[in-house]
């Protein structure tokens, strides 16, 4: 994306990667970072919906699975997807108030 964001392959979105404290960035850079972050942040609910569909598919497969080993694997995959969703919500909520710091 740019120097202020790095793609997180696990989450499937770019996340902020700031090498300095927020106050050390120029106002222009802060505004650019916030603008880019809001575009990314706006896509997080869509990413979560994608992962929820995959979880639902795996749960359907799990309900029909008779092989214990495969059931364990599906449970593990579902748990990992749920963990990713949790992390995405944390990113979505944690960084919604960054804009107020710029205006202070």
Secondary structure, DSSP 8 states (H G I E B T S, - for coil): --TTEEEETTTTEEEE--SS-GGGS-HHHHHHHHHHHHHHHHHHHHHHHHHHHHHHHHHHHHHT---HHHHHHHHHHHHHHHHHHHHHHHHHHHTTTHHHHHT-
